[in-house]
Amino acid sequence: MSKVKYYYDSETLSYRKIEKKKGRKIGIFLLSLVGVLLGGFLVFLIYINLPYVETPKEKSLKRELANMELQYELLNKKMNEAETVLAEVAERDNNLYRVYFEANPIPDEQRKAGFGGVNRYKDLEGFDNSKLIINTSKRLDILTKQIVVQSRSLDEISQLAEEKEKLLAAIPAIQPVKKEDLTRVASGFGYRTDPFTKARKFHYGMDFTSPRGTPVYASGDGVVTRADNNSTGYGNHIRLDHGYGYVSLYAHLYKYNVRPGQKVQRGDLIGFVGSTGRSEAPHLHYEVFKDGERINPMNFYYGNLTPEEFAEMQKVAQQENQSLD
């Protein structure tokens, strides 16, 4: 039950009852209705714009996402640079290093092959940036594989280079008697007149005339297999096994400076010129074997002769004269 309200009338000096006006009630009702509608409209506006309103946490996550996208972009740029450099290394590897060392080039299909079989990137699917992340991961995996392939290739090239260096050091490539100690080249490789029988026969080495006691040097790296006089006609002689099928022989020595089993390097003093065995005068008889066959030593004097000196020696060695052994 509503309370009855009164007011004091000063003219009649009495209290009068306050009468409620119907129009005022209607106004209050309409005002309340407008307020409700306005409040509902504001709530509706807030609701439909709620997705665009960011909380502090959402703002932080958005910054992290933008930073991640920037980092991926930078990573892709670095991978572009790495792929360019690696492509240049692969080009030199195939067309320079592997050609020089007579190795088969590595095909592009092997260098740039991807990864077949199961989906390696399934765990990266379903995110807003899955495409970016998966593409970057694939490129990184392929780049890593290319680096592994190239690394193994360079290991192989390094091994081939080491073997090549050993081979070049082993080949009997210098004249066993120094030019300043040499009297003359008495005889070369080919048919010559035997000094004892005067018959024409094949001479399998080169004769270097020098005084008795002239130093004799190893023409390449190797191991002394013989240093004795137990081979008919050679007298005191030395044999060096250079590996790779090469053997050099130094005959008619005055004495040795090495022993069997000893390792020597090109240019080491191994003996001295003499005239032992089947020899007419002091000289060094020098032979070179390849895979058991005697070959012309002239083919290997690139280590200590100028082109002019080599041409002059070749001219003298080709003369069909009398040998000294």
C-alpha beads as a LAMMPS data file, in Angstrom:
LAMMPS data file: protein, C-alpha beads

325 atoms
324 bonds

1 atom types
1 bond types

-500.0 500.0 xlo xhi
-500.0 500.0 ylo yhi
-500.0 500.0 zlo zhi

Masses

1 110.0

Atoms # bond

1 1 1 0.000 0.000 0.000
2 1 1 1.479 3.346 -1.085
3 1 1 2.095 6.007 1.517
4 1 1 -0.096 9.088 1.542
5 1 1 1.924 12.325 1.408
6 1 1 0.833 15.736 2.729
7 1 1 2.106 19.288 2.401
8 1 1 1.478 22.378 4.715
9 1 1 -0.667 25.104 3.267
10 1 1 0.379 28.439 4.844
11 1 1 -2.727 30.248 3.694
12 1 1 -5.159 27.903 5.455
13 1 1 -2.681 26.989 8.160
14 1 1 -3.459 23.303 7.630
15 1 1 -2.049 20.166 6.004
16 1 1 -3.353 19.121 2.612
17 1 1 -3.078 15.805 0.882
18 1 1 -0.743 15.655 -2.130
19 1 1 -2.636 14.414 -5.147
20 1 1 -0.616 12.462 -7.729
21 1 1 -0.965 13.637 -11.315
22 1 1 -1.559 11.007 -13.980
23 1 1 0.552 12.858 -16.558
24 1 1 3.590 12.764 -14.288
25 1 1 3.277 9.010 -13.926
26 1 1 3.164 8.611 -17.678
27 1 1 6.261 10.838 -18.060
28 1 1 8.225 8.871 -15.507
29 1 1 7.222 5.644 -17.256
30 1 1 8.253 6.937 -20.654
31 1 1 11.547 8.236 -19.283
32 1 1 12.253 4.863 -17.704
33 1 1 11.396 3.115 -20.955
34 1 1 13.762 5.356 -22.925
35 1 1 16.477 4.708 -20.374
36 1 1 16.046 0.951 -20.697
37 1 1 16.090 1.116 -24.490
38 1 1 19.168 3.336 -24.504
39 1 1 20.957 1.041 -22.074
40 1 1 20.056 -1.991 -24.185
41 1 1 21.327 -0.264 -27.310
42 1 1 24.619 0.563 -25.618
43 1 1 24.957 -3.032 -24.440
44 1 1 24.232 -4.167 -28.014
45 1 1 26.925 -1.847 -29.426
46 1 1 29.453 -3.118 -26.908
47 1 1 28.554 -6.710 -27.747
48 1 1 28.953 -6.382 -31.533
49 1 1 32.244 -4.484 -31.132
50 1 1 33.619 -6.820 -28.488
51 1 1 35.945 -8.662 -30.992
52 1 1 37.633 -5.354 -31.827
53 1 1 38.277 -4.502 -28.243
54 1 1 41.767 -5.776 -27.255
55 1 1 42.738 -6.731 -23.775
56 1 1 46.317 -6.057 -22.593
57 1 1 47.114 -9.752 -22.988
58 1 1 45.762 -9.773 -26.543
59 1 1 47.848 -6.728 -27.389
60 1 1 50.946 -8.476 -26.016
61 1 1 50.247 -11.615 -28.040
62 1 1 49.668 -9.535 -31.164
63 1 1 53.046 -7.850 -30.712
64 1 1 54.721 -11.244 -30.264
65 1 1 53.039 -12.535 -33.442
66 1 1 54.186 -9.505 -35.442
67 1 1 57.706 -9.963 -34.099
68 1 1 57.634 -13.660 -35.032
69 1 1 56.534 -12.815 -38.589
70 1 1 59.397 -10.315 -38.832
71 1 1 61.885 -12.896 -37.578
72 1 1 60.651 -15.452 -40.120
73 1 1 60.990 -12.864 -42.862
74 1 1 64.567 -12.105 -41.806
75 1 1 65.299 -15.837 -41.611
76 1 1 64.038 -16.319 -45.169
77 1 1 66.274 -13.489 -46.388
78 1 1 69.289 -15.085 -44.698
79 1 1 68.380 -18.427 -46.274
80 1 1 68.233 -16.709 -49.676
81 1 1 71.786 -15.475 -49.133
82 1 1 72.949 -18.887 -47.885
83 1 1 71.366 -20.639 -50.872
84 1 1 73.137 -18.244 -53.256
85 1 1 76.529 -18.814 -51.621
86 1 1 75.993 -22.573 -51.471
87 1 1 75.017 -22.637 -55.161
88 1 1 78.303 -20.872 -56.041
89 1 1 80.306 -23.357 -53.945
90 1 1 78.479 -26.267 -55.619
91 1 1 79.245 -24.771 -59.046
92 1 1 82.971 -24.564 -58.269
93 1 1 82.858 -27.999 -56.679
94 1 1 81.357 -29.669 -59.772
95 1 1 83.126 -27.700 -62.501
96 1 1 86.523 -27.052 -60.949
97 1 1 87.521 -29.175 -57.978
98 1 1 85.915 -32.450 -59.042
99 1 1 87.054 -31.985 -62.648
100 1 1 90.650 -31.364 -61.554
101 1 1 90.694 -34.443 -59.355
102 1 1 88.817 -36.540 -61.943
103 1 1 85.824 -37.163 -59.666
104 1 1 82.245 -37.469 -60.902
105 1 1 80.129 -34.319 -60.361
106 1 1 77.255 -34.472 -57.879
107 1 1 73.927 -34.094 -59.751
108 1 1 71.508 -31.318 -58.769
109 1 1 68.832 -33.929 -58.022
110 1 1 71.010 -35.257 -55.230
111 1 1 72.057 -31.846 -53.925
112 1 1 68.537 -30.342 -53.849
113 1 1 66.441 -33.394 -53.034
114 1 1 63.671 -32.938 -50.476
115 1 1 62.332 -35.389 -47.924
116 1 1 59.807 -37.976 -49.078
117 1 1 57.630 -40.333 -47.071
118 1 1 55.670 -39.196 -44.018
119 1 1 54.517 -35.621 -43.542
120 1 1 57.332 -34.108 -41.484
121 1 1 55.397 -30.895 -40.901
122 1 1 52.023 -32.188 -39.708
123 1 1 52.519 -30.678 -36.241
124 1 1 52.864 -27.224 -37.816
125 1 1 49.462 -27.326 -39.526
126 1 1 46.289 -25.615 -38.237
127 1 1 47.795 -22.272 -37.194
128 1 1 47.184 -18.810 -38.655
129 1 1 50.759 -18.728 -40.027
130 1 1 51.134 -22.429 -40.792
131 1 1 51.966 -21.811 -44.463
132 1 1 54.802 -19.440 -43.594
133 1 1 56.183 -21.707 -40.864
134 1 1 55.977 -24.887 -42.984
135 1 1 57.574 -23.221 -46.029
136 1 1 60.438 -21.856 -43.921
137 1 1 60.941 -25.223 -42.204
138 1 1 61.095 -27.008 -45.567
139 1 1 63.656 -24.561 -46.933
140 1 1 65.732 -24.871 -43.775
141 1 1 65.672 -28.693 -43.951
142 1 1 66.668 -28.724 -47.628
143 1 1 69.410 -26.156 -47.010
144 1 1 70.737 -28.247 -44.133
145 1 1 70.798 -31.333 -46.359
146 1 1 72.615 -29.401 -49.107
147 1 1 75.240 -28.297 -46.598
148 1 1 75.726 -31.918 -45.489
149 1 1 76.095 -33.084 -49.119
150 1 1 78.557 -30.277 -49.877
151 1 1 80.521 -30.949 -46.689
152 1 1 80.919 -34.612 -47.616
153 1 1 81.962 -33.612 -51.134
154 1 1 84.644 -31.269 -49.777
155 1 1 85.861 -34.041 -47.470
156 1 1 86.197 -36.241 -50.547
157 1 1 87.997 -33.475 -52.460
158 1 1 90.328 -32.967 -49.504
159 1 1 91.132 -36.683 -49.526
160 1 1 91.707 -36.619 -53.292
161 1 1 93.935 -33.554 -52.932
162 1 1 95.974 -35.281 -50.259
163 1 1 96.367 -38.336 -52.491
164 1 1 97.227 -36.088 -55.441
165 1 1 99.864 -34.331 -53.361
166 1 1 101.346 -37.675 -52.343
167 1 1 101.307 -38.837 -55.962
168 1 1 103.018 -35.669 -57.208
169 1 1 105.655 -36.009 -54.488
170 1 1 106.161 -39.706 -55.283
171 1 1 106.613 -39.430 -59.058
172 1 1 110.372 -39.533 -59.918
173 1 1 110.378 -36.009 -61.312
174 1 1 113.932 -34.660 -60.980
175 1 1 117.303 -35.466 -62.503
176 1 1 119.176 -37.714 -60.029
177 1 1 122.503 -35.924 -60.651
178 1 1 122.566 -32.134 -60.347
179 1 1 123.221 -30.201 -63.531
180 1 1 126.321 -28.506 -62.071
181 1 1 127.770 -31.943 -61.137
182 1 1 127.064 -33.455 -64.529
183 1 1 129.815 -33.950 -67.096
184 1 1 127.368 -34.958 -69.823
185 1 1 124.415 -37.172 -70.668
186 1 1 126.278 -40.137 -72.165
187 1 1 123.332 -42.171 -73.371
188 1 1 119.537 -42.126 -73.427
189 1 1 116.605 -44.534 -73.551
190 1 1 116.476 -46.610 -76.751
191 1 1 118.697 -48.648 -79.041
192 1 1 122.427 -48.084 -78.402
193 1 1 125.743 -49.799 -79.106
194 1 1 126.908 -52.098 -76.312
195 1 1 130.390 -50.952 -75.118
196 1 1 131.568 -54.518 -74.604
197 1 1 130.024 -56.525 -77.428
198 1 1 129.585 -53.601 -79.872
199 1 1 126.190 -55.089 -80.724
200 1 1 123.100 -52.896 -81.119
201 1 1 120.715 -53.485 -78.223
202 1 1 118.042 -51.658 -76.289
203 1 1 119.253 -49.419 -73.456
204 1 1 116.528 -49.230 -70.775
205 1 1 117.753 -46.194 -68.849
206 1 1 119.833 -43.036 -69.012
207 1 1 123.574 -42.722 -68.352
208 1 1 124.804 -39.586 -66.517
209 1 1 128.591 -39.178 -66.709
210 1 1 130.098 -37.665 -63.537
211 1 1 133.296 -38.131 -61.526
212 1 1 133.478 -40.922 -59.006
213 1 1 131.907 -39.811 -55.695
214 1 1 129.431 -37.356 -57.253
215 1 1 126.236 -37.217 -55.113
216 1 1 123.148 -39.061 -56.356
217 1 1 119.722 -37.853 -55.210
218 1 1 116.317 -39.535 -54.885
219 1 1 114.115 -38.410 -57.768
220 1 1 110.893 -38.778 -55.707
221 1 1 109.515 -39.731 -52.280
222 1 1 109.716 -43.440 -51.611
223 1 1 111.049 -46.380 -49.636
224 1 1 114.405 -48.082 -50.239
225 1 1 113.633 -51.666 -51.261
226 1 1 117.185 -52.640 -52.269
227 1 1 120.697 -51.296 -51.654
228 1 1 123.041 -54.120 -52.749
229 1 1 125.086 -55.554 -55.629
230 1 1 123.105 -58.765 -56.117
231 1 1 121.646 -57.898 -59.513
232 1 1 123.671 -58.875 -62.580
233 1 1 125.340 -55.969 -64.363
234 1 1 124.099 -53.189 -62.062
235 1 1 126.875 -53.455 -59.464
236 1 1 126.113 -51.456 -56.352
237 1 1 122.614 -50.192 -56.939
238 1 1 119.581 -48.781 -55.142
239 1 1 115.875 -49.292 -55.860
240 1 1 113.217 -46.937 -54.532
241 1 1 109.549 -47.875 -54.435
242 1 1 107.587 -44.639 -54.842
243 1 1 104.141 -46.221 -54.693
244 1 1 101.442 -45.785 -57.325
245 1 1 103.332 -48.326 -59.455
246 1 1 106.546 -46.255 -59.745
247 1 1 110.044 -47.625 -59.003
248 1 1 113.390 -45.948 -59.742
249 1 1 116.798 -47.654 -60.012
250 1 1 120.280 -46.135 -59.508
251 1 1 123.154 -48.395 -60.690
252 1 1 126.996 -48.637 -60.728
253 1 1 127.283 -46.684 -57.451
254 1 1 130.502 -46.160 -55.586
255 1 1 128.703 -46.491 -52.223
256 1 1 125.302 -46.086 -50.568
257 1 1 123.937 -43.455 -48.230
258 1 1 120.737 -45.334 -47.387
259 1 1 119.642 -48.761 -46.198
260 1 1 116.734 -51.060 -47.152
261 1 1 113.442 -50.032 -45.531
262 1 1 114.466 -46.410 -45.139
263 1 1 112.008 -43.706 -46.226
264 1 1 113.422 -40.930 -48.374
265 1 1 112.106 -37.740 -49.893
266 1 1 112.727 -36.202 -53.270
267 1 1 116.165 -34.575 -53.260
268 1 1 117.629 -36.691 -50.421
269 1 1 121.219 -37.876 -50.899
270 1 1 121.067 -41.651 -51.401
271 1 1 124.472 -42.614 -52.870
272 1 1 127.500 -41.662 -54.943
273 1 1 128.480 -42.152 -58.570
274 1 1 130.842 -45.084 -59.237
275 1 1 131.717 -47.651 -61.865
276 1 1 130.804 -50.967 -60.236
277 1 1 129.242 -53.865 -62.105
278 1 1 129.108 -53.907 -65.902
279 1 1 130.382 -50.368 -66.436
280 1 1 132.986 -48.867 -68.739
281 1 1 133.523 -45.590 -66.820
282 1 1 132.180 -43.701 -63.779
283 1 1 128.564 -42.832 -64.425
284 1 1 125.057 -43.266 -63.035
285 1 1 122.735 -45.644 -64.885
286 1 1 119.177 -44.507 -64.046
287 1 1 115.932 -46.369 -64.793
288 1 1 112.233 -45.754 -64.088
289 1 1 109.572 -48.486 -63.873
290 1 1 105.805 -48.048 -64.053
291 1 1 103.735 -51.094 -63.105
292 1 1 106.750 -53.306 -63.700
293 1 1 107.553 -51.920 -67.190
294 1 1 110.641 -49.812 -67.923
295 1 1 109.726 -46.376 -69.276
296 1 1 111.757 -43.447 -70.564
297 1 1 113.039 -41.355 -67.622
298 1 1 113.036 -38.284 -69.889
299 1 1 109.271 -38.100 -69.448
300 1 1 109.672 -37.085 -65.797
301 1 1 112.344 -34.361 -65.701
302 1 1 109.950 -31.492 -65.076
303 1 1 111.032 -30.929 -61.483
304 1 1 114.426 -29.221 -61.880
305 1 1 115.009 -28.440 -65.575
306 1 1 114.006 -25.385 -67.565
307 1 1 112.240 -25.973 -70.897
308 1 1 115.473 -25.068 -72.702
309 1 1 117.557 -27.489 -70.611
310 1 1 114.962 -30.225 -71.103
311 1 1 114.964 -29.718 -74.878
312 1 1 118.772 -29.877 -74.994
313 1 1 118.871 -33.045 -72.869
314 1 1 116.184 -34.652 -75.006
315 1 1 118.214 -33.894 -78.139
316 1 1 121.350 -35.492 -76.667
317 1 1 119.477 -38.488 -75.219
318 1 1 117.934 -39.310 -78.602
319 1 1 121.325 -39.752 -80.271
320 1 1 122.030 -43.402 -81.009
321 1 1 125.551 -43.595 -79.616
322 1 1 127.433 -46.053 -77.420
323 1 1 126.190 -46.609 -73.886
324 1 1 128.512 -46.915 -70.864
325 1 1 127.041 -50.192 -69.575

Bonds

1 1 1 2
2 1 2 3
3 1 3 4
4 1 4 5
5 1 5 6
6 1 6 7
7 1 7 8
8 1 8 9
9 1 9 10
10 1 10 11
11 1 11 12
12 1 12 13
13 1 13 14
14 1 14 15
15 1 15 16
16 1 16 17
17 1 17 18
18 1 18 19
19 1 19 20
20 1 20 21
21 1 21 22
22 1 22 23
23 1 23 24
24 1 24 25
25 1 25 26
26 1 26 27
27 1 27 28
28 1 28 29
29 1 29 30
30 1 30 31
31 1 31 32
32 1 32 33
33 1 33 34
34 1 34 35
35 1 35 36
36 1 36 37
37 1 37 38
38 1 38 39
39 1 39 40
40 1 40 41
41 1 41 42
42 1 42 43
43 1 43 44
44 1 44 45
45 1 45 46
46 1 46 47
47 1 47 48
48 1 48 49
49 1 49 50
50 1 50 51
51 1 51 52
52 1 52 53
53 1 53 54
54 1 54 55
55 1 55 56
56 1 56 57
57 1 57 58
58 1 58 59
59 1 59 60
60 1 60 61
61 1 61 62
62 1 62 63
63 1 63 64
64 1 64 65
65 1 65 66
66 1 66 67
67 1 67 68
68 1 68 69
69 1 69 70
70 1 70 71
71 1 71 72
72 1 72 73
73 1 73 74
74 1 74 75
75 1 75 76
76 1 76 77
77 1 77 78
78 1 78 79
79 1 79 80
80 1 80 81
81 1 81 82
82 1 82 83
83 1 83 84
84 1 84 85
85 1 85 86
86 1 86 87
87 1 87 88
88 1 88 89
89 1 89 90
90 1 90 91
91 1 91 92
92 1 92 93
93 1 93 94
94 1 94 95
95 1 95 96
96 1 96 97
97 1 97 98
98 1 98 99
99 1 99 100
100 1 100 101
101 1 101 102
102 1 102 103
103 1 103 104
104 1 104 105
105 1 105 106
106 1 106 107
107 1 107 108
108 1 108 109
109 1 109 110
110 1 110 111
111 1 111 112
112 1 112 113
113 1 113 114
114 1 114 115
115 1 115 116
116 1 116 117
117 1 117 118
118 1 118 119
119 1 119 120
120 1 120 121
121 1 121 122
122 1 122 123
123 1 123 124
124 1 124 125
125 1 125 126
126 1 126 127
127 1 127 128
128 1 128 129
129 1 129 130
130 1 130 131
131 1 131 132
132 1 132 133
133 1 133 134
134 1 134 135
135 1 135 136
136 1 136 137
137 1 137 138
138 1 138 139
139 1 139 140
140 1 140 141
141 1 141 142
142 1 142 143
143 1 143 144
144 1 144 145
145 1 145 146
146 1 146 147
147 1 147 148
148 1 148 149
149 1 149 150
150 1 150 151
151 1 151 152
152 1 152 153
153 1 153 154
154 1 154 155
155 1 155 156
156 1 156 157
157 1 157 158
158 1 158 159
159 1 159 160
160 1 160 161
161 1 161 162
162 1 162 163
163 1 163 164
164 1 164 165
165 1 165 166
166 1 166 167
167 1 167 168
168 1 168 169
169 1 169 170
170 1 170 171
171 1 171 172
172 1 172 173
173 1 173 174
174 1 174 175
175 1 175 176
176 1 176 177
177 1 177 178
178 1 178 179
179 1 179 180
180 1 180 181
181 1 181 182
182 1 182 183
183 1 183 184
184 1 184 185
185 1 185 186
186 1 186 187
187 1 187 188
188 1 188 189
189 1 189 190
190 1 190 191
191 1 191 192
192 1 192 193
193 1 193 194
194 1 194 195
195 1 195 196
196 1 196 197
197 1 197 198
198 1 198 199
199 1 199 200
200 1 200 201
201 1 201 202
202 1 202 203
203 1 203 204
204 1 204 205
205 1 205 206
206 1 206 207
207 1 207 208
208 1 208 209
209 1 209 210
210 1 210 211
211 1 211 212
212 1 212 213
213 1 213 214
214 1 214 215
215 1 215 216
216 1 216 217
217 1 217 218
218 1 218 219
219 1 219 220
220 1 220 221
221 1 221 222
222 1 222 223
223 1 223 224
224 1 224 225
225 1 225 226
226 1 226 227
227 1 227 228
228 1 228 229
229 1 229 230
230 1 230 231
231 1 231 232
232 1 232 233
233 1 233 234
234 1 234 235
235 1 235 236
236 1 236 237
237 1 237 238
238 1 238 239
239 1 239 240
240 1 240 241
241 1 241 242
242 1 242 243
243 1 243 244
244 1 244 245
245 1 245 246
246 1 246 247
247 1 247 248
248 1 248 249
249 1 249 250
250 1 250 251
251 1 251 252
252 1 252 253
253 1 253 254
254 1 254 255
255 1 255 256
256 1 256 257
257 1 257 258
258 1 258 259
259 1 259 260
260 1 260 261
261 1 261 262
262 1 262 263
263 1 263 264
264 1 264 265
265 1 265 266
266 1 266 267
267 1 267 268
268 1 268 269
269 1 269 270
270 1 270 271
271 1 271 272
272 1 272 273
273 1 273 274
274 1 274 275
275 1 275 276
276 1 276 277
277 1 277 278
278 1 278 279
279 1 279 280
280 1 280 281
281 1 281 282
282 1 282 283
283 1 283 284
284 1 284 285
285 1 285 286
286 1 286 287
287 1 287 288
288 1 288 289
289 1 289 290
290 1 290 291
291 1 291 292
292 1 292 293
293 1 293 294
294 1 294 295
295 1 295 296
296 1 296 297
297 1 297 298
298 1 298 299
299 1 299 300
300 1 300 301
301 1 301 302
302 1 302 303
303 1 303 304
304 1 304 305
305 1 305 306
306 1 306 307
307 1 307 308
308 1 308 309
309 1 309 310
310 1 310 311
311 1 311 312
312 1 312 313
313 1 313 314
314 1 314 315
315 1 315 316
316 1 316 317
317 1 317 318
318 1 318 319
319 1 319 320
320 1 320 321
321 1 321 322
322 1 322 323
323 1 323 324
324 1 324 325
